Amino acid sequence: MDFGRINVGSYVEIQRSDGRVHQAMVTALNEDSESVTVEWFENGETKGKEIDLESIFSLNPELTSVSSDAGSEPDPEMPPPAMPSVKAGRPGKTRRTMIPLRNEVPVKESRISALPVRRRPSTVMEQGVSAPQNGNHGEGSPAGAGQLGKKELPGQQQQPRRKSNCVKEVEKMRRNREERRAQHQEIREKRAQDYDVSYPNWEFLVMIKEFRSSLDYQPLCLSDSIEESRICVCVRKRPLNKKELGRKEIDVITVPNKDIVMVHEPKLKVDLTKYLENQTFRFDYAFDETTTNEMVYRFTARPLVETIFEKGMATCFAYGQTGSGKTHTMGGVFSGKTQDCAKGIYALAARDVFQFLKQPRYRQLNLQVNATFFEIYSGKVFDLLNRKAKLRVLEDGRQQVQVVGLQEKEVSNVEEVLRLIEMGNNCRTSGQTSANAQSSRSHAVFQLILRRAGRMHGKFSLIDLAGNERGADTASADRQTRLEGAEINKSLLALKECIRALGQNKPHTPFRASKLTQVLRDSFIGENSRTCMIAMISPGMSSCEHTLNTLRYADRVKEFGINPMDIPFLSAGSTQSDLSPSALSDSEVKELGVDPSVPGVGGAHSPGDAPSVSAPRNVGASPGRDDLKILCEQNMGSLDLLDDSVELIKLCDGYFTLKGLQEEEVSPQLFTFHEAVSHLVEMEEELVEDHKAAFQESIQWLEEEKTLLEMTEEVDYDVDAYASQLELILTQKLELFSTMQEKVKAFRAALQDEEQASRQIGGQRRPQA
């Protein structure tokens, strides 16, 4: 690289970004970047910058290479220029510092065009500029480099000033940004032509469609085989309803094949960039929105019918958010407000039961079919076939659960079963929630019981569970709705743990933790017990949170593991590795499944693993409270173990930890609330029974008092007998009413405890993401 006469330590003219021109000392020669580094002293401090050679030579043409003027010899006819006397030892560059600075020097686009013909010093002197004298040579020193001015070289034209490297880089970044924005705008306009932008979330819809286009769809069909298992967990997706279509909601659920369900959860980054978090679940069966009740029945409840003829206990229940289609699946298809009970699982199961009775091997057993229909609401049991009579659930001496007063109706054909179902549905308790105007707020249990010579041969329990709402749906509710929601959540948690205990053959099943599991005890005890769970999910974007909660609950009933490579992508199209980040990434494709090799996660927990729960009111005084304590300890233990091994689970090949896996955890505050509610329900039942007994006793006292008053009408009645009998009656009344008063006070105190516990739950509730 030719730096001409520029050396380290020499002084050159430079031009600042504001147009000023002054001298600076060269401190470094940069061959790689074809530039020099200069420094100067200004305003009491040293400054520096890097300048390209092109700019240096344009301002200092006399510093170009000697070879550029080697061929120019002085004219022999011209006398040599008169050189001013300069003090010995002082560099000749001080002569240039005295030239008046006038206009800024333009930056040329190339070195060749920017270099003017070199002028000899005589030219400058002939223009009337006096050379510096000995006394002025100090101005050329580095200290004098701070004198700023402007300089214009002869023969040069005015051009735009030079841009620094920083300015050039900023302009380049601005051009790139404008180009990207133009490209994005073009893409948006193109998408707007291909998609309906009237949808509020049409960008998410575009991403979901792009993701679905990469999947290989192989849905469940009637010809697929049925797998026999003790516990069957399946998921059914309903279509968008009219209300959701009117709001132009988007479908965020995809069922690519017979056992995979994918949730496209819409997310926003910090910079408001929209993206999808695709979460994957695996179950025994997955039904899409086109599936009929008959097809769902074929893979879920139908394999269980034969179990009850083999002296077994079968259970099939529908679980999910309010409005997700539980009653539609179990009870029958709705046409407006009219329900066709003949197309529900209740009726389909009854039809197959009567068909099995006609088979030769079962006909000789002389089995009798009975039906019961009852509901569980706020921890109380009501008979739907007997004008909602209140029932009591007790255990006999053989530890068999008996529903006292429950009526069994003998049925001989499907039509009689349909009449009973219709009668019970008309009596069932419902209420209004944020998701459904007529929400089923109770657990409805329809049972088909086979009896042989009066003894139970088998039982098939079909259950339509209440909606699993929580959080905002019950945050501001009154006591009745709050107690109702607490009982629903507690019973659902107990049901999950009982089914897990059945599948893992645990020695103890906490069926006493709720009324629902207590009446279904026979379904969880015994080797010949089978259970099927149908998880109902809503496809709308507004129901995404409830849908994820339902899927997590269902997955923890029967813990499946899924590898992301099992997702059915098109072999000839996109794969997991080449999808865009908006559709799929390692952090966005998740599955609900934990590595079974991780101790304490997804399996049974030893007593030492779970933290103890201190109960404020003698927990352990009854078997029901013991089971509630065990239930809460198991769930809190699984949460703590999960928190300790989250990183380990993320590192396991093919397994990821799903955020919110602890949605079903029971905090100490929640346990206190559930314990308070259970205590309140027990006290209420006891108080009501005592009140009934006191009422009957009062009737007897009235008869005795009437007899005493009639005795006083006689002329010569026995006054001593009258006084003694009246005193005895009053003593009995005082004793009974004092006891009743104490129980009423205790019951009111329990109401206050429940109120305080509910406030703690409200304060500890985490915001829903």
C-alpha positions in Angstrom: 0.0 0.0 0.0 1.5 3.4 -1.1 1.1 6.0 1.7 3.1 8.6 -0.3 4.9 11.0 2.0 2.7 10.3 4.9 4.7 9.0 7.9 3.9 8.4 11.5 4.5 11.7 13.3 3.9 13.9 10.3 1.2 16.5 10.2 -1.6 16.5 7.7 -4.7 18.6 7.0 -8.0 16.9 7.9 -11.6 17.8 7.5 -14.1 17.4 10.4 -17.6 16.2 10.0 -18.9 19.8 10.5 -16.7 21.0 7.6 -13.8 22.5 9.6 -10.3 21.9 8.3 -7.2 21.8 10.6 -4.0 20.0 11.1 -3.5 16.7 13.0 -0.7 14.4 13.7 -0.5 10.9 12.1 -0.3 8.2 14.7 -0.8 5.0 12.7 -0.9 3.8 9.1 -3.6 1.2 8.5 -2.8 -0.9 5.4 -5.8 -3.2 5.8 -8.4 -0.5 5.7 -6.3 1.9 3.5 -6.6 4.7 6.1 -4.6 6.6 8.7 -5.2 7.3 12.3 -4.7 10.9 13.4 -4.8 12.8 16.7 -5.1 16.5 17.6 -5.4 18.7 20.7 -8.6 20.6 21.1 -10.3 22.3 24.1 -7.9 20.9 26.5 -8.2 17.3 25.4 -6.7 15.0 22.8 -9.0 13.7 20.1 -8.5 11.3 17.3 -10.2 9.6 14.3 -9.5 7.2 11.4 -9.5 8.8 7.9 -9.2 7.0 4.6 -6.3 7.9 2.3 -8.5 9.3 -0.4 -9.6 12.1 1.9 -6.1 12.7 3.1 -4.6 13.0 -0.4 -7.5 15.3 -1.5 -6.6 17.7 1.3 -2.9 17.2 1.1 -1.9 16.7 -2.6 1.7 17.5 -1.9 2.0 14.2 0.1 1.4 12.0 -2.8 4.0 9.5 -4.0 7.3 11.1 -5.4 6.9 8.9 -8.5 3.8 11.0 -9.5 6.1 14.0 -10.2 9.3 12.3 -11.1 8.9 13.1 -14.8 8.4 16.8 -14.3 11.7 18.7 -14.5 11.9 22.4 -13.9 11.8 24.6 -16.9 15.4 25.6 -17.7 14.2 29.0 -18.8 12.4 29.6 -15.5 14.5 30.7 -12.6 14.2 28.6 -9.5 11.7 29.9 -7.1 12.8 32.1 -4.3 12.7 30.0 -1.1 12.3 31.9 2.1 14.8 31.4 4.8 13.7 28.9 7.3 15.3 28.3 10.7 17.5 25.3 10.6 16.1 22.2 12.1 12.5 23.4 11.7 10.4 21.3 9.3 9.2 22.9 6.1 5.6 22.0 6.9 5.3 25.1 9.0 5.2 27.2 5.8 1.7 25.7 5.1 0.2 26.6 8.4 0.3 30.3 7.6 -1.8 29.9 4.4 -5.2 31.6 5.1 -8.0 29.0 5.4 -11.0 30.0 3.2 -13.3 27.3 1.9 -13.5 23.6 2.7 -11.9 21.2 0.4 -14.2 18.7 -1.4 -13.8 15.0 -1.1 -13.1 13.4 -4.5 -14.6 10.1 -5.6 -11.2 8.6 -6.7 -7.6 9.3 -5.8 -6.6 10.0 -9.4 -9.3 12.6 -10.1 -8.8 14.2 -6.6 -5.0 14.8 -7.0 -4.4 18.2 -8.7 -1.1 19.1 -10.3 1.5 19.7 -7.6 2.4 23.4 -7.2 5.7 24.6 -6.1 6.1 26.8 -3.0 6.9 29.8 -5.3 3.3 29.7 -6.5 2.1 30.2 -3.0 4.5 33.0 -2.4 3.6 34.8 -5.6 0.0 35.0 -4.4 1.1 37.5 -1.8 1.2 35.1 1.1 4.2 35.8 3.3 6.2 32.9 4.5 6.5 32.4 8.2 9.4 34.1 9.9 11.6 32.7 12.6 9.5 34.2 15.2 6.3 32.6 13.9 7.5 29.0 13.4 6.0 28.0 16.8 2.5 28.2 15.3 3.3 25.1 13.2 3.9 23.1 16.4 1.4 20.5 17.6 0.1 23.0 20.2 -0.8 25.3 17.3 -2.8 22.6 15.6 -5.9 23.7 17.5 -6.2 26.8 15.3 -9.1 25.9 13.1 -9.9 27.4 9.8 -11.0 26.8 6.2 -8.9 26.2 3.2 -9.6 26.1 -0.5 -7.1 24.7 -3.0 -6.9 26.4 -6.5 -8.4 24.4 -9.3 -10.8 22.4 -7.1 -14.6 22.6 -7.4 -17.1 22.7 -4.5 -18.5 19.2 -3.8 -20.5 17.6 -1.0 -18.5 17.0 2.1 -17.2 13.5 3.0 -19.4 11.1 5.1 -17.8 9.3 8.0 -17.8 5.5 8.2 -20.3 5.7 11.0 -22.7 7.7 8.9 -22.3 5.4 6.0 -23.1 2.4 8.3 -26.2 4.1 9.7 -27.5 4.9 6.2 -26.9 1.3 5.2 -28.9 0.0 8.1 -31.7 2.5 7.3 -31.8 1.3 3.7 -31.9 -2.3 4.9 -34.7 -1.5 7.3 -36.8 0.2 4.7 -36.3 -2.7 2.3 -37.4 -5.2 5.0 -40.5 -3.1 5.8 -41.4 -2.9 2.2 -41.0 -6.7 1.9 -43.2 -7.3 4.9 -45.8 -4.9 3.7 -45.9 -6.7 0.4 -46.3 -10.1 2.2 -49.1 -8.7 4.3 -50.9 -7.3 1.2 -50.5 -10.7 -0.5 -51.9 -12.5 2.5 -54.7 -10.1 2.8 -55.8 -11.1 -0.7 -55.6 -14.8 0.2 -57.2 -14.7 3.7 -60.2 -13.1 5.3 -58.7 -10.2 7.3 -62.1 -9.5 8.9 -61.2 -12.1 11.5 -59.8 -10.4 14.6 -56.9 -12.8 14.8 -56.4 -13.6 11.2 -52.6 -13.6 11.6 -52.9 -16.6 14.0 -55.3 -18.2 11.5 -52.7 -17.9 8.8 -50.0 -19.5 10.9 -52.2 -22.3 12.0 -53.2 -23.1 8.4 -49.5 -23.1 7.4 -48.7 -25.5 10.2 -51.6 -27.8 9.3 -50.5 -27.9 5.7 -47.3 -29.7 6.9 -49.2 -32.5 8.7 -50.1 -35.9 7.3 -53.7 -36.5 8.4 -54.7 -40.0 9.3 -57.9 -39.7 11.4 -59.6 -42.4 13.4 -62.1 -44.5 11.3 -64.5 -47.3 12.1 -62.3 -50.0 10.7 -59.5 -49.3 13.2 -59.0 -52.0 15.9 -60.1 -51.5 19.5 -57.3 -51.9 22.1 -58.3 -53.6 25.4 -57.0 -51.8 28.5 -58.1 -51.4 32.1 -58.1 -47.6 31.8 -58.9 -45.9 28.5 -58.4 -42.1 28.1 -59.6 -40.4 25.0 -60.3 -36.9 23.8 -63.2 -35.5 21.7 -63.1 -32.1 20.0 -66.4 -30.5 19.3 -67.0 -28.1 16.3 -67.3 -24.4 16.6 -70.8 -23.4 17.7 -72.9 -20.6 16.3 -71.9 -18.1 18.9 -68.2 -18.7 18.2 -68.7 -18.6 14.5 -70.6 -15.3 15.0 -67.6 -13.9 16.9 -65.3 -15.2 14.1 -63.2 -17.3 16.5 -60.5 -19.4 15.1 -60.0 -23.1 15.7 -56.8 -23.8 17.7 -57.2 -27.6 18.0 -55.8 -30.0 15.5 -56.3 -33.8 15.5 -53.9 -35.1 12.9 -54.3 -38.9 13.6 -56.1 -41.3 15.9 -54.1 -40.6 19.1 -52.6 -37.1 18.8 -54.1 -33.8 19.8 -52.3 -30.5 19.2 -53.1 -27.2 20.7 -51.9 -24.0 18.9 -51.7 -21.6 21.8 -51.5 -17.9 20.5 -48.7 -16.0 22.2 -47.3 -12.5 22.1 -43.6 -11.6 22.5 -42.3 -8.6 24.4 -42.2 -6.6 21.1 -45.8 -7.7 20.4 -44.7 -10.2 17.7 -47.4 -12.9 17.3 -46.4 -16.5 17.4 -47.8 -20.0 18.1 -46.8 -22.3 20.9 -47.8 -25.8 19.6 -48.4 -28.3 22.4 -48.8 -31.9 21.7 -50.7 -34.6 23.7 -51.2 -38.3 23.2 -54.1 -40.5 24.3 -55.6 -43.8 23.5 -58.0 -42.2 21.0 -58.5 -38.8 19.6 -61.8 -37.8 18.0 -62.1 -34.8 15.7 -65.1 -32.5 15.2 -66.6 -34.7 12.5 -67.0 -37.8 14.9 -70.5 -38.9 15.8 -71.7 -40.2 19.2 -72.0 -43.7 17.7 -68.3 -43.7 16.8 -67.3 -42.4 20.2 -69.4 -45.1 21.9 -67.8 -47.8 19.7 -64.3 -47.1 21.0 -65.1 -46.0 24.6 -68.1 -47.5 26.3 -69.0 -50.4 24.1 -65.9 -52.5 25.1 -67.0 -52.1 28.8 -70.5 -53.6 28.4 -69.2 -57.2 28.3 -67.3 -56.5 31.6 -70.5 -56.2 33.7 -71.7 -59.6 32.3 -68.4 -61.1 33.6 -69.1 -59.9 37.2 -67.2 -56.7 36.7 -67.6 -53.0 37.4 -67.4 -50.6 34.5 -67.3 -46.8 34.6 -67.4 -44.3 31.8 -67.4 -40.6 32.4 -67.2 -37.4 30.4 -65.0 -34.6 31.7 -64.4 -31.1 30.4 -65.3 -27.4 30.4 -68.9 -26.2 30.5 -70.2 -26.1 27.0 -67.6 -28.6 25.6 -70.2 -31.3 24.8 -70.3 -33.6 27.8 -74.1 -33.8 28.1 -74.3 -34.0 24.3 -72.1 -37.1 24.3 -73.6 -38.8 27.3 -77.2 -37.8 27.2 -77.9 -37.4 23.5 -77.9 -34.9 20.6 -79.5 -31.5 21.1 -81.8 -29.9 18.6 -82.3 -26.5 20.0 -83.4 -27.1 23.6 -84.8 -30.5 22.8 -82.5 -33.5 23.5 -82.7 -36.8 21.5 -81.8 -39.2 24.3 -81.7 -42.1 21.8 -78.3 -41.0 20.4 -76.4 -40.7 23.7 -74.0 -43.1 25.3 -76.7 -43.8 28.0 -79.1 -45.2 25.5 -76.5 -46.9 23.3 -75.1 -48.7 26.3 -78.6 -49.8 27.4 -79.2 -51.1 23.9 -76.1 -53.3 23.9 -76.9 -54.5 27.4 -80.3 -55.9 26.3 -78.6 -57.4 23.2 -76.1 -59.2 25.4 -79.0 -60.6 27.5 -80.3 -62.4 24.4 -77.1 -64.2 23.8 -77.2 -67.9 24.7 -74.4 -67.9 27.3 -76.0 -65.0 29.3 -79.7 -65.9 28.8 -79.4 -68.9 31.1 -78.2 -66.6 34.0 -81.6 -65.1 34.3 -80.2 -61.6 34.9 -82.4 -58.7 35.8 -81.6 -55.2 34.6 -82.2 -52.3 37.0 -81.5 -48.6 36.5 -80.7 -45.8 38.9 -80.2 -42.1 38.2 -78.9 -39.7 40.8 -76.9 -36.5 41.0 -74.3 -35.2 43.4 -74.5 -31.5 44.0 -72.4 -29.6 46.6 -71.5 -32.9 48.4 -75.2 -34.0 48.6 -76.9 -36.8 46.8 -80.3 -36.5 45.2 -82.4 -39.1 43.5 -83.5 -37.9 40.1 -86.0 -40.7 39.7 -87.8 -39.9 43.0 -88.5 -36.2 42.8 -85.0 -35.3 43.9 -85.2 -36.9 47.3 -82.1 -36.3 49.4 -80.1 -39.4 50.0 -77.4 -40.4 52.5 -74.2 -42.2 51.7 -73.1 -44.6 54.4 -70.7 -47.5 54.9 -72.0 -50.8 56.4 -70.1 -53.2 58.6 -68.5 -54.9 55.6 -67.2 -51.5 54.4 -69.6 -51.5 51.5 -70.9 -48.1 50.5 -74.7 -47.9 50.5 -76.8 -45.0 49.1 -79.7 -45.1 51.6 -83.1 -44.6 49.9 -81.9 -44.8 46.3 -84.6 -46.3 44.1 -83.8 -48.9 41.5 -86.2 -49.1 38.5 -86.5 -52.4 36.7 -86.2 -52.0 32.9 -86.9 -54.5 30.2 -86.2 -52.5 27.0 -84.4 -49.5 25.7 -87.6 -47.4 25.6 -88.0 -47.6 29.4 -84.4 -46.6 29.8 -85.0 -43.5 27.6 -88.0 -42.5 29.7 -86.0 -42.7 32.9 -83.1 -40.7 31.3 -85.5 -38.0 30.1 -87.2 -37.9 33.6 -83.8 -37.5 35.3 -82.5 -34.8 32.9 -85.6 -32.7 33.5 -84.8 -32.7 37.3 -81.1 -32.1 37.0 -79.6 -29.0 38.7 -78.2 -26.5 36.3 -77.0 -22.9 36.6 -75.6 -20.0 34.6 -71.8 -19.6 34.1 -69.7 -17.5 31.9 -69.4 -20.3 29.4 -73.0 -21.6 29.2 -76.4 -20.2 30.1 -77.7 -23.6 31.2 -74.6 -25.3 32.7 -74.8 -28.7 34.4 -73.5 -27.9 37.9 -73.8 -31.4 39.3 -72.4 -34.8 38.6 -75.1 -37.0 37.0 -74.6 -40.7 37.6 -76.7 -43.2 35.5 -76.2 -46.8 36.5 -77.3 -50.0 34.8 -77.2 -52.8 37.4 -77.4 -56.5 36.7 -78.8 -58.7 39.5 -79.1 -62.4 39.7 -81.5 -63.7 42.3 -81.4 -60.3 44.1 -77.6 -60.2 44.3 -75.5 -57.8 42.3 -73.8 -59.4 39.3 -72.3 -56.4 37.6 -72.7 -52.6 37.4 -72.1 -50.1 34.6 -71.8 -46.4 35.8 -72.2 -43.7 33.2 -71.3 -40.3 34.5 -71.8 -36.8 33.1 -69.4 -34.7 35.3 -70.0 -31.0 36.1 -67.9 -28.4 34.3 -64.3 -27.9 35.5 -64.4 -24.1 35.7 -62.4 -22.3 38.2 -60.5 -19.0 38.6 -62.4 -16.1 37.1 -65.7 -18.1 36.9 -66.0 -18.5 40.7 -63.7 -15.7 42.0 -66.5 -13.3 42.9 -69.3 -15.9 43.6 -71.5 -16.1 46.7 -71.1 -18.8 49.3 -73.5 -21.3 47.6 -71.7 -21.0 44.2 -68.3 -21.1 46.0 -69.2 -24.3 47.9 -70.5 -25.8 44.7 -67.3 -25.0 42.8 -65.2 -26.3 45.7 -67.0 -29.6 45.8 -66.7 -30.0 42.0 -63.0 -29.4 42.0 -62.4 -31.6 45.0 -64.4 -34.5 43.5 -62.6 -34.2 40.2 -59.2 -34.3 41.9 -60.3 -37.3 43.9 -61.6 -39.0 40.8 -58.3 -38.5 39.1 -56.3 -40.0 42.0 -58.6 -43.0 42.3 -58.2 -43.8 38.6 -54.5 -43.4 38.9 -54.5 -45.8 41.9 -56.5 -48.3 39.9 -54.1 -48.2 37.0 -51.0 -48.4 39.2 -52.4 -51.0 41.6 -51.8 -48.9 44.6 -52.6 -50.5 48.0 -54.9 -47.7 49.1 -57.5 -45.8 47.0 -58.6 -42.4 48.5 -62.2 -42.9 47.5 -63.5 -41.3 50.7 -62.2 -37.9 49.8 -65.4 -36.9 48.0 -69.0 -38.1 47.6 -68.5 -38.9 43.9 -65.7 -41.3 44.5 -67.4 -42.7 47.5 -70.5 -43.8 45.6 -68.2 -45.2 42.8 -66.1 -47.2 45.2 -67.0 -50.5 43.5 -65.6 -49.2 40.3 -62.1 -48.6 41.8 -61.9 -51.7 44.0 -61.4 -55.2 42.5 -59.4 -56.7 39.7 -62.3 -56.8 37.3 -62.8 -53.1 37.2 -62.5 -51.0 34.0 -62.7 -47.3 33.5 -63.0 -45.0 30.4 -62.6 -41.3 30.4 -63.8 -39.0 27.6 -62.2 -35.6 27.8 -64.3 -33.0 26.0 -62.5 -29.9 24.6 -63.7 -26.7 23.0 -61.8 -25.6 19.8 -62.2 -21.8 20.2 -59.3 -19.5 20.9 -61.1 -18.0 23.9 -61.3 -21.5 25.5 -57.6 -22.3 25.0 -56.8 -22.1 28.7 -59.6 -24.4 29.8 -58.8 -26.8 27.0 -55.2 -27.0 28.1 -56.3 -27.6 31.7 -58.6 -30.4 30.5 -55.9 -32.1 28.5 -53.4 -31.9 31.3 -55.9 -33.4 33.7 -56.6 -36.3 31.2 -52.9 -36.9 30.6 -52.2 -37.2 34.3 -54.9 -39.9 34.6 -52.9 -42.1 32.3 -49.5 -40.7 31.7 -48.5 -41.0 28.1 -45.1 -40.0 26.8 -44.7 -38.6 23.3 -41.7 -37.8 21.3 -41.9 -34.8 19.0 -40.6 -37.0 16.2 -44.0 -38.9 16.4 -45.9 -35.8 15.1 -47.2 -36.9 11.7 -45.4 -34.4 9.4 -45.6 -34.9 5.7 -42.5 -36.9 4.6 -42.3 -35.1 1.3 -43.0 -31.7 2.7 -41.9 -29.8 5.7 -40.3 -31.5 8.6 -39.8 -30.5 12.2 -36.3 -29.1 11.4 -37.3 -26.9 8.4 -40.5 -25.3 9.6 -40.5 -21.6 10.2 -40.2 -20.4 13.8 -43.7 -19.1 13.7 -45.0 -22.6 13.1 -42.7 -24.8 15.1 -39.5 -24.6 17.2 -37.9 -26.6 19.9 -39.3 -24.2 22.5 -42.7 -24.2 21.0 -43.5 -27.8 20.2 -44.2 -29.3 23.6 -45.8 -32.4 24.9 -47.4 -33.5 28.1 -45.3 -36.4 29.2 -42.5 -36.9 31.7 -39.6 -39.3 31.7 -40.5 -42.3 33.9 -36.8 -42.5 34.8 -37.1 -39.3 36.7 -37.9 -40.4 40.3 -41.1 -39.0 41.8 -42.4 -37.5 38.6 -45.4 -39.1 36.9 -45.6 -42.1 39.2 -46.3 -43.1 42.8 -44.7 -41.1 45.5 -43.4 -42.6 48.7 -44.6 -41.1 52.0 -41.3 -39.4 52.5 -41.5 -37.6 49.2 -44.6 -35.6 49.9 -44.7 -32.7 52.4 -46.9 -33.1 55.4 -50.1 -31.0 55.7 -51.1 -29.6 59.0 -54.8 -29.6 59.4 -56.4 -27.0 61.7 -59.3 -29.2 62.8 -58.2 -32.7 63.8 -57.7 -34.1 60.3 -57.7 -37.9 60.8 -60.7 -38.0 63.0 -62.7 -39.6 60.1 -61.7 -41.8 57.1 -62.9 -39.1 54.8 -60.5 -36.5 56.2 -57.7 -39.0 56.1 -58.2 -39.5 52.4 -58.5 -35.8 51.8 -55.2 -35.3 53.6 -53.5 -38.1 51.6 -55.0 -36.6 48.4 -53.5 -33.2 49.1 -50.1 -34.5 50.2 -49.7 -36.5 47.0 -50.5 -33.6 44.8 -48.2 -31.2 46.7 -45.5 -33.8 46.7 -45.6 -34.2 43.0 -45.5 -30.5 42.6 -42.3 -30.1 44.7 -40.6 -33.0 43.0 -41.5 -31.6 39.6 -40.0 -28.2 40.6 -36.7 -29.8 41.6 -36.3 -31.7 38.4 -37.6 -29.4 35.7 -34.2 -28.9 34.1 -33.6 -32.6 34.1 -36.9 -33.3 32.4 -36.1 -30.7 29.7 -32.8 -32.4 29.0 -34.2 -35.9 28.5 -34.2 -36.9 24.8 -37.6 -36.5 23.3 -39.3 -35.2 26.4 -40.2 -31.7 27.4 -41.8 -30.2 30.5 -45.1 -28.5 29.8 -45.6 -25.2 31.6 -48.5 -25.2 33.9 -48.2 -28.9 34.7 -48.8 -28.0 38.3 -52.3 -26.6 37.5 -53.9 -29.4 39.6 -51.6 -28.9 42.6 -53.2 -28.4 46.0 -51.6 -25.6 48.0 -51.8 -25.5 51.8 -54.4 -22.7 51.5 -56.5 -24.8 49.1 -56.2 -27.8 51.4 -57.4 -25.7 54.4 -60.3 -24.5 52.3 -61.3 -28.0 51.2 -61.0 -29.2 54.8 -63.2 -26.4 56.0 -65.8 -27.2 53.3 -65.8 -30.9 54.2 -66.2 -30.0 57.9 -69.0 -27.6 57.1 -70.9 -30.2 55.0 -70.5 -32.8 57.8 -71.8 -30.4 60.4 -74.7 -29.4 58.2 -75.8 -33.0 57.7 -75.5 -33.6 61.4 -77.4 -30.5 62.3 -80.2 -31.2 59.9 -80.6 -34.8 61.2 -80.7 -33.5 64.8 -83.3 -30.9 63.8 -85.5 -33.6 62.3 -85.2 -35.7 65.4 -86.0 -32.7 67.6 -89.0 -32.0 65.4 -90.3 -35.6 65.9 -89.6 -35.3 69.6 -91.5 -32.0 69.8 -94.6 -33.7 68.2 -94.5 -36.3 70.9 -94.2 -33.6 73.6 -97.2 -31.8 72.1 -99.2 -35.0 72.5 -98.1 -35.3 76.1 -98.8 -31.7 76.9 -102.2 -32.0 75.3 -102.9 -34.9 77.7 -101.7 -32.8 80.6 -104.0 -29.9 79.7 -107.0 -32.2 79.3 -106.2 -33.6 82.8 -106.4 -30.1 84.2 -110.0 -29.8 83.0 -111.1 -32.4 85.5 -112.3 -31.2 88.9 -110.1 -33.4 91.0 -107.0 -33.9 88.9 -103.7 -34.9 90.5 -101.8 -31.6 90.8 -98.5 -33.4 91.9 -98.6 -35.7 88.8 -99.3 -32.7 86.6 -96.4 -30.7 88.0 -93.9 -33.6 87.8 -94.8 -34.5 84.3 -94.6 -30.9 83.1 -91.3 -30.5 84.7 -90.0 -33.6 83.1 -91.1 -32.4 79.6 -89.5 -29.0 80.2 -86.3 -30.5 81.3 -86.1 -32.7 78.2 -86.9 -29.7 76.0 -84.2 -27.6 77.7 -81.6 -30.3 77.3 -82.5 -30.9 73.7 -82.7 -27.2 72.7 -79.4 -26.4 74.6 -77.7 -29.1 72.6 -79.2 -27.8 69.4 -78.2 -24.3 70.3 -74.6 -25.3 70.8 -74.5 -27.1 67.5 -76.0 -24.1 65.7 -73.3 -21.9 67.2 -70.6 -24.4 66.1 -72.1 -24.5 62.6 -72.1 -20.7 62.4 -68.4 -20.7 63.5 -67.7 -23.2 60.7 -69.4 -20.9 58.2 -67.0 -18.1 59.3 -64.0 -20.5 59.0 -65.1 -21.3 55.4 -65.4 -17.6 54.7 -61.9 -16.9 55.9 -60.4 -19.9 54.1 -62.0 -18.8 50.8 -60.5 -15.3 51.2 -57.0 -16.9 51.6 -57.7 -18.8 48.4 -58.7 -15.6 46.6 -55.5 -13.9 47.7 -53.2 -16.8 46.8 -54.8 -17.6 43.4 -52.2 -17.1 40.7 -53.2 -15.1 37.6 -54.1 -17.2 34.6 -51.7 -16.9 31.8 
